[in-house]
Amino acid sequence: MDTGSRLILANKESLIVGGPLVKKRATPGQIIPVDSEHSAIFQCLQAGTSEDVRRLVVTASGGPFRGRTRTQMADVTPQEALAHPVWNMGPFITVNCANLVNKGLEVIEAHLLFDIPIDRIDVVVHPQVIVHSRSSSATAPPSSNSRRRTSGWPWRWA
């Protein structure tokens, strides 16, 4: 960070754990997020500043337990948690998505990356996973698109 190099961030946990230290050393625009939700927000903010943002919306697919009642959740199995209806991910991130821990981490990450107060960041369940933080994607999954965009920043590669 001290050299002025850009940090292409593909790991939210390191920012969350080291948030204040990283934020203290980073200059505006020095950290470029790869994760699709945060890449979308980053691109939207290129047209303005965090002060221009009234609310951020981070979307969630709802995972394998979307629509279940508290009673139905009492007996879920690890196999059910690993059966994500949309994404094919490793077991750690899949379970974190199933219990929405990952979405909580993404809210904290958005707060740290974009200086938006947490009470101005909403999570909306969007099972179609077309919209990622106010960014529309015609392809699924959009993660590959955000990797291409961040690797060529500030130019957009199709």
TATASUL-V155153 format. One record per pair of residues at least 12 apart in sequence whose C-alpha atoms are under 8 Angstrom apart, sorted by the first residue. I is the first residue (numbers start at 1). J is the second residue. D is the distance in whole Angstrom. If there is no record, write none. Layout:
i=I j=J d=D
i=I j=J d=D
This chain:
i=1 j=25 d=6
i=1 j=26 d=6
i=1 j=30 d=8
i=2 j=25 d=7
i=2 j=26 d=8
i=4 j=27 d=8
i=4 j=30 d=7
i=5 j=30 d=7
i=6 j=30 d=5
i=6 j=31 d=6
i=6 j=32 d=7
i=7 j=30 d=6
i=7 j=31 d=5
i=7 j=32 d=6
i=8 j=31 d=6
i=8 j=32 d=5
i=8 j=33 d=6
i=8 j=34 d=7
i=8 j=150 d=7
i=8 j=151 d=8
i=9 j=31 d=7
i=9 j=32 d=6
i=9 j=33 d=5
i=9 j=34 d=6
i=9 j=35 d=8
i=10 j=33 d=6
i=10 j=34 d=5
i=10 j=35 d=6
i=12 j=105 d=7
i=12 j=106 d=7
i=12 j=109 d=6
i=13 j=105 d=8
i=15 j=109 d=7
i=15 j=112 d=8
i=16 j=105 d=8
i=16 j=108 d=7
i=16 j=109 d=6
i=16 j=112 d=8
i=19 j=112 d=7
i=23 j=112 d=7
i=31 j=113 d=8
i=32 j=150 d=7
i=33 j=150 d=7
i=34 j=143 d=8
i=34 j=146 d=6
i=34 j=147 d=6
i=34 j=150 d=6
i=35 j=143 d=7
i=35 j=146 d=7
i=35 j=147 d=8
i=36 j=132 d=7
i=36 j=142 d=6
i=36 j=143 d=5
i=36 j=146 d=6
i=37 j=58 d=6
i=37 j=59 d=7
i=37 j=132 d=5
i=37 j=133 d=5
i=37 j=135 d=8
i=38 j=110 d=7
i=38 j=133 d=7
i=39 j=146 d=6
i=39 j=150 d=8
i=40 j=132 d=7
i=40 j=133 d=6
i=40 j=134 d=7
i=40 j=135 d=5
i=40 j=146 d=8
i=41 j=56 d=8
i=41 j=133 d=6
i=41 j=134 d=7
i=41 j=135 d=8
i=42 j=114 d=8
i=44 j=135 d=8
i=50 j=114 d=6
i=50 j=115 d=6
i=50 j=116 d=6
i=53 j=116 d=8
i=54 j=120 d=7
i=55 j=120 d=5
i=55 j=121 d=6
i=55 j=122 d=7
i=56 j=120 d=6
i=56 j=121 d=5
i=56 j=122 d=6
i=56 j=133 d=7
i=57 j=121 d=6
i=57 j=122 d=5
i=57 j=123 d=6
i=57 j=124 d=7
i=57 j=133 d=5
i=57 j=134 d=7
i=58 j=106 d=8
i=58 j=107 d=7
i=58 j=121 d=7
i=58 j=122 d=6
i=58 j=123 d=5
i=58 j=124 d=6
i=58 j=132 d=6
i=58 j=133 d=5
i=58 j=134 d=8
i=59 j=123 d=6
i=59 j=124 d=5
i=59 j=125 d=6
i=59 j=126 d=6
i=59 j=129 d=8
i=59 j=131 d=7
i=59 j=132 d=6
i=59 j=133 d=6
i=60 j=103 d=7
i=60 j=123 d=7
i=60 j=124 d=6
i=60 j=125 d=5
i=60 j=126 d=6
i=60 j=127 d=7
i=60 j=129 d=7
i=61 j=86 d=7
i=61 j=125 d=6
i=61 j=126 d=5
i=61 j=127 d=4
i=61 j=128 d=7
i=61 j=129 d=6
i=62 j=98 d=8
i=62 j=125 d=6
i=62 j=126 d=7
i=62 j=127 d=6
i=63 j=84 d=5
i=63 j=85 d=6
i=63 j=86 d=7
i=63 j=97 d=7
i=63 j=98 d=5
i=64 j=80 d=7
i=64 j=81 d=6
i=64 j=82 d=8
i=64 j=83 d=6
i=64 j=84 d=5
i=64 j=85 d=6
i=64 j=98 d=6
i=65 j=81 d=8
i=65 j=98 d=7
i=81 j=94 d=7
i=81 j=95 d=6
i=81 j=98 d=6
i=81 j=99 d=8
i=82 j=94 d=6
i=82 j=95 d=6
i=82 j=98 d=8
i=84 j=98 d=7
i=87 j=141 d=8
i=103 j=123 d=8
i=107 j=121 d=7
i=107 j=122 d=8
i=107 j=123 d=8
i=145 j=158 d=8
